[in-house]
Amino acid sequence: MENIFAERLKELRQEHKIGQVELAKQIGVSKGVISLWENDLREPGMFNLIALAKYFGVSVDFLVGLDD
């Protein structure tokens, strides 16, 4: 089963028409980190989850699949 976080991050990024490089700049990580998250090879820590939630205007619960 694909990681819900990886799936939702990619969907949100595409819906907002933002590339991995730009998203990385916005939250202060490398493009490679975004790629690792989207390919379910790494998971973000709490600080980065919060940064992503704020950037996209969603809850951390939504990002990790606890809320629809």
C-alpha positions in Angstrom: 0.0 0.0 0.0 1.4 3.4 -0.9 2.1 5.8 1.9 -0.8 8.2 2.1 1.6 11.1 3.0 3.6 10.5 -0.2 0.5 10.4 -2.3 -1.1 13.5 -0.7 2.1 15.6 -0.9 2.4 14.9 -4.7 -1.3 15.6 -5.3 -1.1 18.9 -3.4 2.0 20.0 -5.2 0.5 19.2 -8.5 -2.8 20.9 -7.7 -0.9 24.0 -6.7 1.1 23.8 -9.9 4.4 24.0 -8.1 7.5 22.0 -8.8 9.7 20.1 -6.4 12.4 22.7 -6.6 10.1 25.6 -5.7 8.4 23.7 -2.9 11.8 22.8 -1.5 12.8 26.5 -1.5 9.5 27.5 0.2 9.9 25.1 3.1 13.7 25.2 3.4 14.7 21.7 2.3 16.5 20.3 -0.8 14.7 19.2 -4.0 16.0 15.7 -3.3 14.2 15.6 0.1 10.9 16.4 -1.6 11.6 13.6 -4.1 12.4 11.1 -1.3 9.1 12.0 0.5 7.0 11.7 -2.7 8.6 8.3 -3.5 8.0 7.0 0.0 11.7 6.6 0.7 11.8 8.9 3.7 9.4 10.5 6.0 9.4 14.2 7.1 9.9 15.2 10.8 7.3 17.2 12.7 8.9 20.5 11.8 8.7 19.8 8.0 5.1 18.3 8.3 4.0 21.6 9.9 5.8 23.7 7.3 4.0 21.7 4.5 0.6 21.9 6.2 1.0 25.7 6.6 2.2 26.1 3.0 -0.7 24.2 1.5 -3.3 25.3 4.0 -4.2 21.8 5.2 -3.9 20.1 8.5 -1.0 17.7 9.5 -3.8 15.1 10.1 -4.8 15.5 6.4 -1.2 15.1 5.2 -0.7 11.9 7.1 -4.1 10.4 6.3 -5.8 10.8 9.7 -8.4 13.2 8.2 -10.0 13.6 4.9 
